[in-house]
Each structure stands twice: as structure tokens, then as C-alpha cells.
């Protein structure tokens, strides 16, 4: 999967995940839940709200991460106030429950 992030300029960020192998879309859809993403990115704070959007036509998912950036930009005291590292951090998310040869992290 390809993982990327983008800040909205405020206190939210987008986490985009595109399946390289579209045959795994349904399996990833079942495992990449808002709760799983929130759990993996729990270091962003207890107020983090994760909303998932499915994009099956392109084999992708978009997660909107509200309250993720401590205010964002110059208003934030976080070390990543624009969310540029979130995609890299999320690439360590391990997808479990697939066949052994399909079990991989998102790198």
C-alpha cells in the first residue's frame, strides 16, 4: 500500500492509503477501521477523532484526523505541527489476519 499525509492547515490532517493490490481491498477495508487507526496513532492525543472514507473505485481509503496537530502550524507545540510524519509513522501498521504470504505492514 502507498501511505501519505497532508495537513489541512488547521488542527486536522488526512491520511491516505492506496492498495497496490486491489484484490486485498476488502481485507484491508475490514482491518483498517477508524478505531484501529486511532489506536495506532494514539500518541497524537486523547482528543483525536478519526473518520474513515472508502474510495473503492481507486482502491483507496482516506482518514480525516481531527484534533491531531495541537492547533497546527505555529499554534502547535507538537514536534510535527503540520502532520508530515503521520504517513511514515502509519506505515508501520501491521495488517494481521491475512494469509501468511499476504501479511505485511503498509511499507
C-alpha positions as CSV (number, residue, x, y, z in Angstrom):
1,X,0.0,0.0,0.0
2,X,1.0,3.6,-0.5
3,X,0.6,5.8,2.5
4,X,0.7,9.6,2.5
5,X,-0.5,12.5,4.7
6,X,-1.5,16.1,4.2
7,X,-2.3,18.8,6.6
8,X,-5.5,20.9,6.2
9,X,-3.7,23.9,7.6
10,X,-5.5,23.8,10.9
11,X,-5.8,21.1,13.5
12,X,-6.6,18.2,11.1
13,X,-4.7,16.0,8.8
14,X,-5.6,13.5,6.1
15,X,-4.1,10.0,5.9
16,X,-4.4,8.4,2.5
17,X,-3.9,4.7,1.8
18,X,-3.9,3.3,-1.7
19,X,-3.9,-0.5,-2.2
20,X,-1.2,-1.6,-4.6
21,X,-3.0,-5.0,-4.9
22,X,-6.7,-4.2,-5.3
23,X,-7.6,-7.9,-4.6
24,X,-6.7,-7.1,-0.9
25,X,-9.1,-4.1,-0.8
26,X,-11.9,-5.9,1.1
27,X,-9.5,-7.4,3.6
28,X,-7.8,-4.1,4.2
29,X,-11.2,-2.4,4.5
30,X,-12.2,-4.8,7.3
31,X,-8.9,-4.2,9.2
32,X,-8.3,-0.5,8.6
33,X,-11.1,0.8,10.8
34,X,-11.3,4.2,12.3
35,X,-10.7,2.6,15.7
36,X,-7.6,0.7,14.5
37,X,-6.1,3.9,13.0
38,X,-6.9,5.9,16.2
39,X,-5.3,3.2,18.3
40,X,-2.1,3.2,16.2
41,X,-1.9,7.0,16.2
42,X,-2.9,7.3,19.9
43,X,0.3,9.4,20.5
44,X,-1.4,12.3,18.7
45,X,-3.6,12.8,21.8
46,X,-6.7,11.7,23.6
47,X,-8.9,14.2,21.6
48,X,-8.0,12.6,18.3
49,X,-11.1,11.9,16.1
50,X,-10.7,9.6,13.1
51,X,-13.2,9.5,10.3
52,X,-12.8,6.9,7.5
53,X,-13.9,7.4,3.9
54,X,-13.8,4.5,1.5
55,X,-12.8,5.1,-2.1
56,X,-13.3,1.6,-3.7
57,X,-13.2,2.9,-7.3
58,X,-9.5,3.7,-6.9
59,X,-8.8,1.0,-4.2
60,X,-8.1,3.6,-1.5
61,X,-9.1,4.9,1.9
62,X,-8.9,8.4,3.3
63,X,-8.9,9.0,7.0
64,X,-9.5,12.5,8.4
65,X,-7.7,13.0,11.6
66,X,-9.3,15.8,13.6
67,X,-7.6,17.3,16.7
68,X,-4.3,15.7,15.5
69,X,-2.0,18.6,15.3
70,X,-2.3,20.6,18.5
71,X,-3.7,23.5,16.7
72,X,-1.5,23.1,13.6
73,X,1.3,25.3,12.3
74,X,2.7,28.0,14.5
75,X,-0.1,27.5,17.1
76,X,1.1,24.0,17.9
77,X,3.8,22.9,20.4
78,X,4.0,19.4,18.8
79,X,7.2,18.3,17.0
80,X,5.2,17.7,13.8
81,X,2.6,20.5,13.8
82,X,1.7,20.0,10.1
83,X,1.4,16.2,10.2
84,X,4.1,15.4,7.7
85,X,5.4,12.4,9.6
86,X,2.0,10.7,10.2
87,X,2.1,8.7,7.0
88,X,5.6,7.5,7.8
89,X,4.6,6.5,11.3
90,X,1.5,4.8,10.0
91,X,3.5,2.7,7.5
92,X,4.4,0.5,10.5
93,X,0.8,-0.5,10.9
94,X,0.8,-4.3,10.7
95,X,-2.2,-5.9,8.9
96,X,-3.0,-9.2,10.6
97,X,-5.3,-12.0,9.8
98,X,-4.4,-12.4,6.1
99,X,-2.8,-15.4,4.6
100,X,0.9,-15.7,5.7
101,X,2.2,-14.5,2.3
102,X,-0.2,-11.6,2.3
103,X,0.5,-10.5,5.9
104,X,2.6,-7.4,5.6
105,X,3.0,-3.9,7.1
106,X,2.0,-1.0,5.0
107,X,5.5,-0.1,3.8
